[in-house]
């Protein structure tokens, strides 16, 4: 299971990439629970959404639902998903280089580790 804050350009591509993987369950964390990003995340493959400011009970509820192949959504998000006004498809798929980087991060590669690989071990201090 992965959680991603979806409020910047390019995050919809990340959601779409992970959402298409049968072993990935993605919960999108939306700034203020805004409607349009929630609909985009779900349309791109997220199993659920929650506001970044969600209380502990909401976080538990959303995660429990997602781990049992269910979704708990705010009513306005559900209404937007079934309305005729919603976007018909997600944004473009990420480039192969972006997918490769996401896979490396999923295996535990850190930004510092990546920098050491690119710049050499003497140029970047080791991770703690």
Secondary structure, 3 states (H helix, E strand, C coil): CEEEECCCCCHHHHHHHHHCCCCCCEEEEEHHHCHHHHHHHHHCCCCEEEECCCCHHHHHHHHHHHHCCCCCCCHHHHHHHHCCCCCCCCCCCCCHHHHHHHHHHHCCCCHHHHHHHHHCCCCCCCCC
